[in-house]
Amino acid sequence: MSAMSRNDDLPRSPALDWARISTVLLDMDGTLLDLHFDNYFWLEHVPRRLAQVRGMDEAEAHAFVRERTAAVRGRLVWYCLDYWSRELDLDIVALKREVMHLIAVHQHAEAFLAALRESGRRVMLVTNAHRGSLDLKLERTGIGAHFHRLVSAHDLGRAKEEPGFWEALRVREGYAPGETLLVDDNLDVLRSARDFGIAHLRAVRRPDTRRSEVDTGEFVGIEDFRELGL
């Protein structure tokens, strides 16, 4: 029996043909980890600290952060802690440590990772997260031990949703797109991967466990890693 047992009460998504998958690429925030930490950090904690430091009204600080983040959404700087530390004049890594107790692994994610390693497939964490955020989350969760490779988009100089990312990753890591599964919560990332030729794609239906399910568009969605059927 696999290290990961399936619960027959779960809704069944179309089965993956695991015999055709040699490499698995997994996103971090919202996919393996609960997006509640990131949503709380950027929507609540950063504006509150910014208001305290600058003597601003909290509503004004919330609007300021929303405006600045919206201006660069989807670009690599949107994920860059150095950029936001300069832009907001705050120590973003230190602020993340203040609420790092909220970092949590999605239920059944670690069992899935263990089953992947047992299966002999190559497993890579591929995230847009800046190394400062990645290191903090690995420190908190210990999930790094499950991967053959940990890749930050900052290593390649472009975000996963940007043109050229998946080719740059292929050149660096040598994966075969037609034999690769990508699981991610970002539909723009999944579309970019699909356009490049990654054959097996799954979207996460509930990136933030404190919020409702999201629309996964044209992609098959999963709420639970057991639905992947490994």
Salt bridges, closest charged atoms under 4 A:
ASP8 OD1 - ARG12 NH2 3.37
ASP17 OD2 - ARG20 NE 2.96
ASP27 OD1 - LYS160 NZ 2.96
ASP29 OD1 - LYS137 NZ 2.68
ASP38 OD1 - LYS137 NZ 2.81
GLU44 OE1 - ARG48 NH2 3.69
GLU44 OE1 - HIS62 NE2 3.87
ASP82 OD2 - HIS130 NE2 3.36
GLU87 OE2 - ARG68 NH1 2.57
GLU98 OE1 - HIS45 NE2 2.79
GLU98 OE1 - ARG49 NE 2.95
GLU139 OE1 - ARG97 NH2 2.81
ASP155 OD2 - ARG131 NH2 2.76
GLU167 OE2 - ARG170 NH2 2.81
GLU173 OE1 - ARG122 NH2 2.81
GLU173 OE1 - ARG149 NE 3.03
GLU173 OE2 - ARG172 NE 3.06
ASP184 OD2 - LYS160 NZ 2.68
ASP188 OD1 - ARG191 NH1 3.55
ASP195 OD1 - ARG194 NE 3.54
ASP208 OD2 - ARG211 NE 3.49
GLU213 OE2 - ARG205 NE 3.62
GLU213 OE2 - ARG206 NH2 3.97
GLU218 OE2 - ARG191 NE 2.88
GLU218 OE2 - ARG194 NH1 2.86
GLU223 OE1 - ARG205 NH2 3.88
GLU223 OE2 - ARG206 NE 3.13
ASP224 OD2 - HIS108 NE2 3.56
ASP224 OD2 - ARG226 NH2 2.76
GLU227 OE1 - ARG205 NH1 3.69
